[in-house]
Structures are given as C-alpha cells and as structure tokens.
Amino acid sequence: MGKTNPLLDQVRKTLKDLQETSKKTEGLWKPTGEHTIRLVPYKHAEFPFISLFFHYGIDGKNYLSPKSFGKSDPFERFADELLATKDQTSYKLSKSLRAKLRVYVPVLVRSEESEGIRFWAFGKNTYEEILKIMNDPDYGDITDPSTGTDLVVTFQTPEEAGNSFGKTTIRAKRNTSPLADSEKLVAKYLDEQKQVTDIFKELEYEELKDILENWIANKPEEKSTEKAEAATEEKEESKEVVKKAEAAFEEIFNKKKK
C-alpha cells in the first residue's frame, strides 16, 4: 500500500466539505431586498410549515436537533441537567445549548421560477406574521395553487434596520392568482419537491454526544475581544463554567452501570 500524501488528503477533505456545504444550500432561498413569492403546498405533509430545531455555533457548525422529530437530544438533556443546578454560570451555558427553532416552507420566487421550488427559513416572528395573514378571512389559504395569494417579502440588512439581525416585513397582494399559467406547470411545481430533511443531515444520538463532549473540552480555548481586565475575568468565569460542565457531562453520560 502506497504512502499517504498529507497535502492531497487535506485537498480531498476540503473538497468533500465544500461539496457537502453546496448540497446543503441547494434548495434553500434567502431574501435580499424585495421579492414577490408564493407559498406552495408541501408535497410530503398536509401542513406546509416544517418546524426544525438547530444547535447553532458549535465549533463553527450548526447541527439539526433530534428534538425536531420528537427524539432524545443529548444537548437538550445536558441543558436540562445544568438548569437544575440553579447555578448562574451553569444557567448561561444551559441557555446557549438549547436548540433554536427555524420554520421552513416551500416557496416559488417570482421571476426566478426556473429555480423551481425552494425552502424559505425564518424564525418565530415571521412565522406568526404569515399565520396571521392566513387567519384573515380576506386571504385564507394563500398556498392554494388556483386561488392563493402572492406575498411581497422585504428584507432589510442589520445596517439598514439598525439592529443585529435585520428586519423582514411581509405584505399580501390584494388579488389572488394561480401558481402558474398552466396546469402542467402547476403539477410540476407540486410534484418536484424534495423533502426539507434531505437538505440537513440527521445525526445519531451518540454522534451528537461526542460533538457535545468535544465542544465542552475545547471551550476554554475561546479568546475574549474585550479589554484585558474584563477578558481575564471572563476567562476565569469561562474556566469555571467549563469545569462544572465537564463534571456534569461525566456524571450524566458516563455513569458506570451498577
């Protein structure tokens, strides 16, 4: 067997990561500026909105939580145990470990119909705004392929909105309209839909537990960007949090069987 080449090994790994990242972003849509879109029925479920939970910023990556499917999640379990200690530093870590909700819905973006059906992801506030429109008798089922209603979505950047996350506003068109000009095209849009879970990899419980353990072990390496005195204080507090977290992790996940 020939010797391995470290450079080529890294090239292959990087290429694989780039390809996987590209696959994850395919089929997703994110508004920039103003767009007119149409929410469409989801082929794989009666309700078009899919609620998924993610753990964000774990070693610079995001992970789909098993909580999305009613399964046990080691991050959530660990967060529950930390919260039960009623310790302030543990509470902060517990909060950061909680899975965050993102809602996905299939959409057709007007003037970009050649891209087909994609998934738009948003948070609780945007979700409520859309549901309120649908709950209004003047609109009703805006996803109906024949009598539905287009939405005008405007996204302001954080700089434009004057906040940290930007701002999304939604306005329903006054008139109803068909999803497409022909029944054949409508059928194509409704039939050629991937499952949103095809975009995100669902890891096994043990895989997530290992990721959590590694994240806790490497947490002290984080560096503060504050002033030296504040940074030192934060670093000591971080060490204390990690020390308690590591002990708690051992207690929860590595108990010896009696």
C-alpha positions in Angstrom: 0.0 0.0 0.0 1.4 3.4 -1.0 2.2 6.2 1.4 -0.5 8.8 2.0 0.1 12.4 1.0 -1.0 14.8 3.8 -1.5 17.6 1.3 -3.7 15.5 -1.0 -5.6 14.2 2.0 -6.3 17.7 3.0 -7.3 18.7 -0.5 -9.8 15.7 -0.6 -11.2 16.6 2.8 -11.7 20.3 1.8 -13.3 19.4 -1.5 -15.6 17.0 0.3 -16.6 19.7 2.8 -17.2 22.2 0.0 -19.4 19.8 -1.9 -21.4 18.9 1.2 -21.9 22.6 2.0 -23.0 23.2 -1.6 -25.6 20.4 -1.3 -26.9 21.8 1.9 -27.6 25.2 0.4 -29.2 23.9 -2.7 -32.9 24.1 -2.5 -32.8 26.9 0.1 -33.9 30.5 -0.5 -33.0 33.6 1.5 -34.5 37.0 0.7 -32.3 40.0 -0.1 -34.1 43.2 -0.7 -37.7 42.9 -2.0 -39.2 39.8 -3.6 -42.6 38.5 -4.6 -43.0 34.9 -3.7 -45.7 32.2 -3.5 -46.0 29.8 -0.6 -47.0 26.4 -2.0 -48.4 23.2 -0.5 -45.7 20.8 0.8 -45.8 17.5 -1.1 -44.7 15.4 1.9 -47.1 16.7 4.6 -50.5 18.2 4.9 -49.2 21.3 6.7 -46.8 23.4 4.6 -44.7 24.7 7.5 -42.0 22.4 8.8 -40.6 23.2 12.3 -37.0 22.2 12.8 -34.6 22.8 15.7 -30.9 23.5 15.4 -27.9 23.9 17.6 -26.0 26.9 16.3 -22.3 27.8 16.6 -21.0 24.5 17.9 -17.4 24.6 16.8 -18.5 27.0 14.0 -21.1 24.5 12.7 -24.9 24.0 13.0 -26.5 20.7 13.9 -30.0 19.5 13.4 -31.6 18.6 16.7 -33.3 15.2 17.1 -35.9 17.3 19.0 -37.3 18.1 15.6 -38.6 14.6 15.3 -39.5 14.0 18.9 -36.3 12.1 19.7 -33.9 12.4 22.6 -31.2 15.1 22.2 -28.0 14.9 24.3 -27.7 18.7 24.1 -31.2 19.2 25.5 -30.7 16.6 28.1 -27.4 18.2 29.3 -29.0 21.7 29.3 -31.8 20.4 31.5 -29.4 19.0 34.0 -27.4 22.2 34.1 -30.5 24.2 34.6 -31.5 22.0 37.5 -28.3 23.0 39.4 -29.8 26.6 39.7 -26.2 27.9 39.3 -25.9 31.2 37.4 -22.9 30.2 35.3 -24.4 26.8 34.5 -27.7 28.6 33.5 -25.8 30.6 30.9 -24.3 27.5 29.4 -27.6 25.7 29.5 -29.3 28.6 27.6 -26.6 28.5 24.9 -27.0 24.8 24.4 -30.8 24.9 23.7 -31.9 24.1 20.2 -33.4 27.1 18.3 -36.5 27.0 16.2 -36.4 27.6 12.4 -39.5 27.2 10.3 -39.3 26.1 6.7 -41.9 26.4 3.9 -41.7 25.6 0.2 -41.9 28.7 -2.0 -41.8 29.8 -5.6 -40.0 33.0 -6.2 -41.5 35.1 -8.9 -39.0 36.0 -11.7 -36.9 33.1 -10.5 -39.3 30.3 -11.5 -36.5 28.4 -13.3 -35.0 27.7 -9.9 -38.1 25.6 -9.0 -39.5 25.1 -5.5 -37.1 26.1 -2.7 -37.4 26.3 1.1 -37.5 29.6 2.9 -36.4 29.5 6.5 -37.5 32.0 9.2 -38.0 32.5 12.9 -40.9 32.8 15.2 -41.9 36.5 14.4 -42.1 36.0 10.7 -43.9 32.7 11.2 -46.6 34.5 13.3 -46.9 37.2 10.7 -47.6 34.7 7.9 -50.1 32.8 10.1 -52.0 36.0 10.9 -52.4 36.7 7.2 -53.7 33.2 6.6 -56.0 33.5 9.6 -57.6 36.6 8.0 -60.8 35.6 6.1 -59.8 38.0 3.3 -56.9 35.8 2.5 -57.3 32.3 3.9 -55.3 29.6 2.3 -52.7 31.6 0.4 -50.9 28.4 -0.7 -53.8 27.3 -2.9 -52.5 26.6 -6.4 -55.5 28.2 -8.0 -56.8 30.9 -5.7 -53.8 31.6 -3.5 -52.1 34.9 -2.9 -48.6 36.1 -3.5 -46.6 37.7 -0.8 -44.2 40.6 -1.0 -41.2 40.0 1.2 -38.8 42.8 2.1 -35.6 42.1 4.0 -33.5 44.9 5.5 -29.9 44.3 6.4 -28.8 44.8 10.1 -27.2 48.1 9.0 -30.5 49.3 7.3 -32.7 48.1 10.1 -30.4 49.4 12.9 -30.2 46.1 14.7 -28.2 42.9 14.9 -30.4 40.6 12.8 -32.0 42.7 10.1 -35.8 43.0 9.6 -38.3 41.1 7.4 -41.6 42.6 6.5 -44.4 40.8 4.7 -47.3 42.2 2.6 -50.0 40.1 0.9 -51.0 41.1 -2.6 -54.6 42.4 -3.0 -55.6 40.0 -5.7 -55.5 36.2 -5.9 -53.6 34.5 -8.7 -52.8 31.0 -9.9 -49.4 29.4 -9.0 -48.5 29.1 -12.7 -50.1 29.7 -16.2 -50.7 26.0 -17.0 -52.0 23.0 -15.1 -49.0 21.1 -16.3 -46.6 23.6 -14.8 -48.5 23.7 -11.5 -48.3 19.9 -11.3 -44.6 20.1 -11.9 -44.1 22.5 -9.1 -46.1 20.5 -6.7 -44.6 17.1 -7.6 -40.9 18.0 -8.0 -40.2 18.8 -4.4 -37.5 17.3 -2.2 -38.1 16.7 1.5 -36.6 19.5 3.6 -34.9 16.9 5.8 -32.9 15.8 2.7 -31.0 19.0 3.0 -30.0 18.6 6.6 -28.2 15.5 7.9 -29.7 13.9 11.0 -27.0 12.6 13.3 -27.4 9.7 15.7 -27.6 10.4 19.5 -24.1 9.1 20.1 -22.6 11.2 17.3 -24.2 14.3 18.9 -23.0 13.3 22.3 -19.4 13.1 21.0 -19.7 16.5 19.4 -21.0 18.0 22.7 -18.2 16.4 24.7 -15.5 17.8 22.3 -17.1 21.2 22.3 -17.1 21.3 26.1 -13.5 20.1 26.2 -12.3 22.8 23.7 -14.4 25.7 25.2 -11.5 27.2 27.3 -9.6 27.9 24.1 -12.0 30.7 23.3 -10.5 34.2 23.4 -12.2 37.3 24.5 -12.0 40.5 22.5 -12.8 42.8 25.5 -10.2 44.8 27.4 -7.5 43.0 29.2 -9.1 43.2 32.7 -12.5 42.2 31.5 -11.1 39.5 29.4 -9.2 38.0 32.3 -12.4 38.0 34.4 -14.4 36.5 31.6 -11.7 33.8 31.0 -11.8 32.8 34.7 -15.6 32.6 34.6 -15.4 30.6 31.4 -13.0 28.2 33.0 -15.3 27.7 36.0 -18.3 27.1 33.7 -16.3 24.5 31.7 -15.0 22.8 34.8 -18.6 22.4 36.1 -19.8 21.4 32.6 -17.2 18.7 32.2 -18.0 17.3 35.7 -21.7 17.4 34.8 -21.1 15.7 31.5 -19.2 12.8 33.2 -22.0 12.5 35.7 -24.8 12.4 33.2 -23.4 10.4 30.3 -20.6 8.3 31.7 -22.2 6.8 34.8 -21.0 3.3 35.5 -23.6 0.6 35.3 -24.2 -0.9 38.7 
